[in-house]
Amino acid sequence: MQTRESRNSKRDIFFVRDGGYDTHDDVDVNLVENFAEINAAMEAFVNELKYLDLWSSTVVVQFSEFARTLNPNSGSGTDHAWGGK
């Protein structure tokens, strides 16, 4: 982002992958830890974009393709949902 002008870039795309959501056990604990890590990373990213005056021209997209059941299993986790049945 900081080199966008020297690269003559009008648009940059950044892709980030984060794992650790295959929560067959202890889903509550795992999600709290994973979401805390994501929140800290996103906060730093947003702060940098604001510092570089890029926040108002930035789109952040989040998605997940990993379906999980809504009901907990016997290990306080979740199992594969529709795609795994």
The first five atom37 places (N, CA, C, CB, O) and aatype in JSON, in Angstrom:
{
  "aatype": [12, 5, 16, 1, 6, 15, 1, 2, 15, 11, 1, 3, 9, 13, 13, 19, 1, 3, 7, 7, 18, 3, 16, 8, 3, 3, 19, 3, 19, 2, 10, 19, 6, 2, 13, 0, 6, 9, 2, 0, 0, 12, 6, 0, 13, 19, 2, 6, 10, 11, 18, 10, 3, 10, 17, 15, 15, 16, 19, 19, 19, 5, 13, 15, 6, 13, 0, 1, 16, 10, 2, 14, 2, 15, 7, 15, 7, 16, 3, 8, 0, 17, 7, 7, 11],
  "atom_mask": [
    [1, 1, 1, 1, 1],
    [1, 1, 1, 1, 1],
    [1, 1, 1, 1, 1],
    [1, 1, 1, 1, 1],
    [1, 1, 1, 1, 1],
    [1, 1, 1, 1, 1],
    [1, 1, 1, 1, 1],
    [1, 1, 1, 1, 1],
    [1, 1, 1, 1, 1],
    [1, 1, 1, 1, 1],
    [1, 1, 1, 1, 1],
    [1, 1, 1, 1, 1],
    [1, 1, 1, 1, 1],
    [1, 1, 1, 1, 1],
    [1, 1, 1, 1, 1],
    [1, 1, 1, 1, 1],
    [1, 1, 1, 1, 1],
    [1, 1, 1, 1, 1],
    [1, 1, 1, 0, 1],
    [1, 1, 1, 0, 1],
    [1, 1, 1, 1, 1],
    [1, 1, 1, 1, 1],
    [1, 1, 1, 1, 1],
    [1, 1, 1, 1, 1],
    [1, 1, 1, 1, 1],
    [1, 1, 1, 1, 1],
    [1, 1, 1, 1, 1],
    [1, 1, 1, 1, 1],
    [1, 1, 1, 1, 1],
    [1, 1, 1, 1, 1],
    [1, 1, 1, 1, 1],
    [1, 1, 1, 1, 1],
    [1, 1, 1, 1, 1],
    [1, 1, 1, 1, 1],
    [1, 1, 1, 1, 1],
    [1, 1, 1, 1, 1],
    [1, 1, 1, 1, 1],
    [1, 1, 1, 1, 1],
    [1, 1, 1, 1, 1],
    [1, 1, 1, 1, 1],
    [1, 1, 1, 1, 1],
    [1, 1, 1, 1, 1],
    [1, 1, 1, 1, 1],
    [1, 1, 1, 1, 1],
    [1, 1, 1, 1, 1],
    [1, 1, 1, 1, 1],
    [1, 1, 1, 1, 1],
    [1, 1, 1, 1, 1],
    [1, 1, 1, 1, 1],
    [1, 1, 1, 1, 1],
    [1, 1, 1, 1, 1],
    [1, 1, 1, 1, 1],
    [1, 1, 1, 1, 1],
    [1, 1, 1, 1, 1],
    [1, 1, 1, 1, 1],
    [1, 1, 1, 1, 1],
    [1, 1, 1, 1, 1],
    [1, 1, 1, 1, 1],
    [1, 1, 1, 1, 1],
    [1, 1, 1, 1, 1],
    [1, 1, 1, 1, 1],
    [1, 1, 1, 1, 1],
    [1, 1, 1, 1, 1],
    [1, 1, 1, 1, 1],
    [1, 1, 1, 1, 1],
    [1, 1, 1, 1, 1],
    [1, 1, 1, 1, 1],
    [1, 1, 1, 1, 1],
    [1, 1, 1, 1, 1],
    [1, 1, 1, 1, 1],
    [1, 1, 1, 1, 1],
    [1, 1, 1, 1, 1],
    [1, 1, 1, 1, 1],
    [1, 1, 1, 1, 1],
    [1, 1, 1, 0, 1],
    [1, 1, 1, 1, 1],
    [1, 1, 1, 0, 1],
    [1, 1, 1, 1, 1],
    [1, 1, 1, 1, 1],
    [1, 1, 1, 1, 1],
    [1, 1, 1, 1, 1],
    [1, 1, 1, 1, 1],
    [1, 1, 1, 0, 1],
    [1, 1, 1, 0, 1],
    [1, 1, 1, 1, 1]
  ],
  "atom_positions": [
    [[0.82, -1.18, 0.0], [0.0, 0.0, 0.0], [0.87, 1.25, 0.0], [-0.93, -0.01, 1.2], [0.55, 2.24, -0.66]],
    [[1.94, 1.2, 0.74], [2.8, 2.38, 0.83], [3.56, 2.64, -0.46], [3.77, 2.23, 1.97], [4.06, 3.75, -0.66]],
    [[3.67, 1.66, -1.31], [4.41, 1.83, -2.57], [3.48, 1.98, -3.76], [5.34, 0.65, -2.79], [3.93, 1.91, -4.91]],
    [[2.21, 2.18, -3.53], [1.24, 2.21, -4.62], [1.55, 3.28, -5.66], [-0.15, 2.44, -4.06], [1.39, 3.04, -6.85]],
    [[1.99, 4.44, -5.23], [2.27, 5.51, -6.19], [3.49, 5.18, -7.05], [2.49, 6.84, -5.46], [3.46, 5.4, -8.26]],
    [[4.54, 4.66, -6.44], [5.74, 4.33, -7.23], [5.47, 3.16, -8.18], [6.91, 3.99, -6.29], [6.14, 3.03, -9.2]],
    [[4.51, 2.32, -7.84], [4.13, 1.21, -8.72], [3.04, 1.62, -9.71], [3.65, 0.02, -7.9], [2.65, 0.83, -10.57]],
    [[2.57, 2.85, -9.58], [1.48, 3.36, -10.42], [0.25, 2.46, -10.33], [1.95, 3.47, -11.89], [-0.39, 2.15, -11.33]],
    [[-0.06, 2.05, -9.11], [-1.18, 1.14, -8.85], [-2.43, 1.94, -8.52], [-0.84, 0.17, -7.7], [-2.44, 2.78, -7.63]],
    [[-3.49, 1.65, -9.25], [-4.77, 2.28, -8.96], [-5.61, 1.4, -8.03], [-5.54, 2.57, -10.26], [-6.53, 1.88, -7.37]],
    [[-5.29, 0.1, -7.99], [-6.09, -0.83, -7.19], [-5.2, -1.99, -6.76], [-7.33, -1.35, -7.99], [-4.52, -2.61, -7.58]],
    [[-5.21, -2.28, -5.48], [-4.49, -3.42, -4.93], [-5.49, -4.4, -4.34], [-3.45, -2.98, -3.86], [-6.55, -4.0, -3.85]],
    [[-5.16, -5.66, -4.41], [-5.98, -6.71, -3.8], [-5.09, -7.51, -2.88], [-6.64, -7.62, -4.88], [-4.01, -7.95, -3.26]],
    [[-5.56, -7.71, -1.66], [-4.84, -8.5, -0.67], [-5.73, -9.65, -0.25], [-4.42, -7.63, 0.56], [-6.92, -9.47, 0.01]],
    [[-5.15, -10.83, -0.18], [-5.88, -12.03, 0.21], [-5.22, -12.59, 1.46], [-5.89, -13.09, -0.94], [-4.01, -12.76, 1.52]],
    [[-6.04, -12.86, 2.46], [-5.54, -13.43, 3.71], [-6.37, -14.67, 4.02], [-5.62, -12.39, 4.89], [-7.6, -14.66, 3.91]],
    [[-5.7, -15.74, 4.4], [-6.38, -16.97, 4.79], [-6.07, -17.23, 6.26], [-5.93, -18.18, 3.9], [-4.94, -17.06, 6.71]],
    [[-7.08, -17.64, 7.0], [-6.92, -17.92, 8.42], [-7.55, -19.26, 8.72], [-7.54, -16.8, 9.3], [-8.71, -19.49, 8.37]],
    [[-6.82, -20.15, 9.35], [-7.33, -21.48, 9.64], [-7.66, -21.66, 11.12], [0.0, 0.0, 0.0], [-7.64, -20.71, 11.89]],
    [[-7.95, -22.87, 11.48], [-8.21, -23.21, 12.87], [-9.69, -23.23, 13.24], [0.0, 0.0, 0.0], [-10.04, -23.15, 14.42]],
    [[-10.55, -23.35, 12.23], [-11.99, -23.33, 12.51], [-12.63, -24.69, 12.38], [-12.67, -22.37, 11.57], [-13.86, -24.8, 12.41]],
    [[-11.84, -25.74, 12.25], [-12.39, -27.09, 12.19], [-12.6, -27.54, 13.63], [-11.44, -28.07, 11.41], [-11.85, -28.36, 14.16]],
    [[-13.62, -26.99, 14.24], [-13.82, -27.07, 15.7], [-14.72, -28.24, 16.09], [-14.42, -25.77, 16.22], [-15.87, -28.05, 16.47]],
    [[-14.18, -29.44, 15.99], [-14.94, -30.6, 16.44], [-15.02, -30.64, 17.97], [-14.31, -31.9, 15.91], [-15.9, -31.29, 18.53]],
    [[-14.1, -29.96, 18.63], [-14.09, -29.91, 20.09], [-13.93, -28.45, 20.54], [-12.95, -30.79, 20.66], [-13.28, -27.65, 19.88]],
    [[-14.54, -28.14, 21.68], [-14.35, -26.85, 22.36], [-14.52, -25.65, 21.44], [-12.99, -26.8, 22.99], [-13.66, -24.78, 21.38]],
    [[-15.63, -25.61, 20.74], [-15.86, -24.54, 19.78], [-15.85, -23.16, 20.44], [-17.19, -24.75, 19.07], [-15.32, -22.21, 19.86]],
    [[-16.41, -23.03, 21.63], [-16.46, -21.72, 22.29], [-15.06, -21.16, 22.54], [-17.22, -21.82, 23.62], [-14.78, -20.01, 22.23]],
    [[-14.19, -21.98, 23.09], [-12.83, -21.54, 23.39], [-12.08, -21.21, 22.1], [-12.07, -22.63, 24.18], [-11.41, -20.18, 22.01]],
    [[-12.19, -22.09, 21.11], [-11.49, -21.87, 19.84], [-11.95, -20.61, 19.14], [-11.69, -23.07, 18.93], [-11.13, -19.85, 18.61]],
    [[-13.26, -20.37, 19.13], [-13.76, -19.17, 18.44], [-13.35, -17.89, 19.17], [-15.28, -19.23, 18.32], [-13.02, -16.9, 18.52]],
    [[-13.36, -17.9, 20.48], [-12.92, -16.72, 21.23], [-11.48, -16.39, 20.88], [-13.08, -16.95, 22.75], [-11.14, -15.23, 20.64]],
    [[-10.62, -17.4, 20.85], [-9.21, -17.18, 20.51], [-9.05, -16.73, 19.06], [-8.4, -18.45, 20.76], [-8.31, -15.78, 18.78]],
    [[-9.73, -17.42, 18.14], [-9.62, -17.06, 16.72], [-10.14, -15.65, 16.44], [-10.37, -18.07, 15.86], [-9.51, -14.88, 15.71]],
    [[-11.29, -15.32, 17.02], [-11.88, -14.0, 16.76], [-11.05, -12.89, 17.4], [-13.31, -13.94, 17.3], [-10.96, -11.8, 16.84]],
    [[-10.43, -13.16, 18.54], [-9.55, -12.15, 19.16], [-8.37, -11.85, 18.25], [-9.05, -12.63, 20.54], [-7.96, -10.7, 18.1]],
    [[-7.81, -12.9, 17.63], [-6.69, -12.73, 16.71], [-7.12, -11.95, 15.47], [-6.11, -14.1, 16.3], [-6.41, -11.04, 15.02]],
    [[-8.28, -12.29, 14.92], [-8.79, -11.58, 13.74], [-9.07, -10.12, 14.08], [-10.06, -12.27, 13.21], [-8.73, -9.22, 13.31]],
    [[-9.7, -9.88, 15.22], [-10.03, -8.51, 15.62], [-8.77, -7.66, 15.75], [-10.8, -8.5, 16.95], [-8.75, -6.51, 15.29]],
    [[-7.73, -8.2, 16.34], [-6.48, -7.45, 16.49], [-5.85, -7.15, 15.13], [-5.48, -8.23, 17.38], [-5.37, -6.05, 14.89]],
    [[-5.86, -8.13, 14.24], [-5.3, -7.94, 12.9], [-6.11, -6.92, 12.11], [-5.25, -9.28, 12.14], [-5.54, -6.06, 11.44]],
    [[-7.42, -7.01, 12.18], [-8.26, -6.06, 11.45], [-8.11, -4.64, 12.02], [-9.74, -6.49, 11.52], [-8.09, -3.67, 11.26]],
    [[-8.0, -4.53, 13.32], [-7.81, -3.2, 13.93], [-6.51, -2.57, 13.44], [-7.81, -3.31, 15.47], [-6.48, -1.38, 13.12]],
    [[-5.44, -3.35, 13.39], [-4.16, -2.83, 12.9], [-4.26, -2.46, 11.42], [-3.04, -3.87, 13.11], [-3.72, -1.43, 11.0]],
    [[-4.93, -3.27, 10.64], [-5.1, -3.0, 9.22], [-5.9, -1.72, 8.99], [-5.8, -4.18, 8.53], [-5.51, -0.87, 8.18]],
    [[-7.01, -1.57, 9.7], [-7.83, -0.36, 9.57], [-7.05, 0.86, 10.0], [-9.12, -0.48, 10.41], [-7.1, 1.9, 9.33]],
    [[-6.32, 0.77, 11.09], [-5.51, 1.91, 11.55], [-4.48, 2.32, 10.5], [-4.81, 1.57, 12.86], [-4.26, 3.51, 10.28]],
    [[-3.85, 1.34, 9.86], [-2.87, 1.64, 8.82], [-3.53, 2.29, 7.61], [-2.13, 0.37, 8.39], [-3.0, 3.25, 7.04]],
    [[-4.69, 1.77, 7.22], [-5.42, 2.36, 6.1], [-5.82, 3.81, 6.4], [-6.67, 1.53, 5.77], [-5.73, 4.68, 5.53]],
    [[-6.25, 4.07, 7.61], [-6.61, 5.44, 7.99], [-5.38, 6.33, 8.0], [-7.29, 5.46, 9.37], [-5.44, 7.47, 7.54]],
    [[-4.27, 5.83, 8.5], [-3.02, 6.59, 8.53], [-2.58, 6.96, 7.1], [-1.92, 5.78, 9.24], [-2.09, 8.06, 6.87]],
    [[-2.75, 6.02, 6.16], [-2.38, 6.25, 4.77], [-3.46, 6.96, 3.97], [-2.06, 4.93, 4.11], [-3.31, 7.18, 2.77]],
    [[-4.54, 7.34, 4.66], [-5.69, 8.01, 4.03], [-6.3, 7.16, 2.91], [-5.26, 9.38, 3.48], [-6.68, 7.68, 1.86]],
    [[-6.38, 5.85, 3.16], [-6.96, 4.93, 2.2], [-8.26, 4.28, 2.67], [-5.96, 3.86, 1.87], [-8.9, 3.56, 1.92]],
    [[-8.63, 4.54, 3.91], [-9.79, 3.85, 4.49], [-11.07, 4.13, 3.71], [-9.98, 4.28, 5.94], [-11.86, 3.21, 3.5]],
    [[-11.3, 5.36, 3.29], [-12.55, 5.69, 2.6], [-12.63, 5.09, 1.2], [-12.71, 7.2, 2.52], [-13.69, 5.12, 0.58]],
    [[-11.54, 4.57, 0.69], [-11.55, 3.95, -0.65], [-11.23, 2.46, -0.58], [-10.56, 4.66, -1.57], [-10.73, 1.88, -1.55]],
    [[-11.5, 1.85, 0.56], [-11.18, 0.44, 0.78], [-12.45, -0.37, 1.01], [-10.22, 0.28, 1.97], [-13.37, 0.07, 1.7]],
    [[-12.48, -1.56, 0.42], [-13.56, -2.51, 0.65], [-12.95, -3.73, 1.33], [-14.31, -2.9, -0.69], [-11.96, -4.28, 0.85]],
    [[-13.55, -4.15, 2.43], [-13.11, -5.35, 3.13], [-14.2, -6.4, 2.95], [-12.83, -5.07, 4.66], [-15.37, -6.15, 3.24]],
    [[-13.81, -7.58, 2.47], [-14.75, -8.67, 2.23], [-14.32, -9.86, 3.05], [-14.84, -9.03, 0.71], [-13.14, -10.22, 3.06]],
    [[-15.26, -10.48, 3.75], [-14.98, -11.68, 4.55], [-15.98, -12.74, 4.14], [-15.05, -11.39, 6.09], [-17.16, -12.44, 3.95]],
    [[-15.51, -13.97, 4.01], [-16.44, -15.06, 3.76], [-15.87, -16.37, 4.28], [-16.75, -15.16, 2.25], [-14.67, -16.49, 4.54]],
    [[-16.75, -17.33, 4.42], [-16.35, -18.67, 4.81], [-17.14, -19.66, 3.98], [-16.58, -18.9, 6.33], [-18.34, -19.49, 3.77]],
    [[-16.47, -20.69, 3.52], [-17.15, -21.72, 2.75], [-17.25, -23.01, 3.56], [-16.42, -21.98, 1.42], [-17.62, -24.06, 3.02]],
    [[-16.93, -22.93, 4.83], [-16.85, -24.13, 5.66], [-18.1, -24.24, 6.53], [-15.58, -24.1, 6.53], [-18.19, -23.61, 7.58]],
    [[-19.04, -25.04, 6.1], [-20.32, -25.18, 6.81], [-20.15, -26.02, 8.07], [-21.38, -25.8, 5.89], [-19.52, -27.08, 8.05]],
    [[-20.73, -25.54, 9.15], [-20.73, -26.27, 10.42], [-22.17, -26.39, 10.91], [-19.83, -25.55, 11.49], [-23.02, -25.58, 10.54]],
    [[-22.44, -27.39, 11.73], [-23.77, -27.54, 12.31], [-23.99, -26.46, 13.37], [-23.96, -28.94, 12.91], [-23.03, -25.94, 13.94]],
    [[-25.24, -26.14, 13.62], [-25.56, -25.17, 14.66], [-25.66, -25.82, 16.03], [-26.87, -24.47, 14.33], [-25.44, -25.15, 17.04]],
    [[-25.98, -27.1, 16.08], [-26.09, -27.82, 17.34], [-24.73, -28.41, 17.73], [-27.16, -28.93, 17.25], [-24.03, -28.97, 16.89]],
    [[-24.36, -28.27, 19.01], [-23.06, -28.82, 19.44], [-23.05, -30.34, 19.42], [-22.72, -28.32, 20.84], [-24.09, -30.99, 19.55]],
    [[-21.86, -30.9, 19.26], [-21.71, -32.35, 19.36], [-21.34, -32.71, 20.81], [-20.63, -32.88, 18.35], [-21.36, -31.85, 21.69]],
    [[-21.01, -33.98, 21.05], [-20.72, -34.43, 22.42], [-19.41, -33.86, 22.97], [-20.66, -35.94, 22.45], [-19.18, -33.93, 24.17]],
    [[-18.56, -33.3, 22.12], [-17.29, -32.72, 22.56], [-17.33, -31.21, 22.69], [0.0, 0.0, 0.0], [-16.28, -30.56, 22.7]],
    [[-18.55, -30.65, 22.78], [-18.72, -29.19, 22.84], [-18.15, -28.5, 21.61], [-18.06, -28.63, 24.11], [-17.67, -27.37, 21.68]],
    [[-18.2, -29.21, 20.49], [-17.74, -28.65, 19.23], [-18.85, -28.69, 18.22], [0.0, 0.0, 0.0], [-20.02, -28.84, 18.58]],
    [[-18.5, -28.56, 16.96], [-19.49, -28.64, 15.89], [-18.98, -29.6, 14.83], [-19.79, -27.24, 15.28], [-17.78, -29.82, 14.68]],
    [[-19.92, -30.16, 14.09], [-19.57, -31.1, 13.04], [-19.83, -30.48, 11.67], [-20.36, -32.42, 13.2], [-20.41, -29.4, 11.57]],
    [[-19.4, -31.18, 10.63], [-19.64, -30.7, 9.28], [-21.13, -30.69, 9.02], [-18.9, -31.57, 8.25], [-21.85, -31.61, 9.42]],
    [[-21.59, -29.67, 8.34], [-23.03, -29.53, 8.09], [-23.4, -30.12, 6.76], [-23.44, -28.07, 8.15], [-22.92, -31.19, 6.39]],
    [[-24.25, -29.43, 6.02], [-24.89, -29.96, 4.81], [-23.91, -30.55, 3.82], [-25.67, -28.86, 4.13], [-24.17, -31.62, 3.26]],
    [[-22.78, -29.9, 3.6], [-21.81, -30.4, 2.62], [-21.17, -31.71, 3.03], [0.0, 0.0, 0.0], [-20.66, -32.44, 2.17]],
    [[-21.18, -32.02, 4.32], [-20.52, -33.24, 4.8], [-21.48, -34.37, 5.08], [0.0, 0.0, 0.0], [-21.06, -35.43, 5.54]],
    [[-22.75, -34.18, 4.81], [-23.75, -35.22, 5.11], [-23.95, -36.14, 3.95], [-25.08, -34.59, 5.48], [-24.76, -37.07, 4.03]]
  ]
}
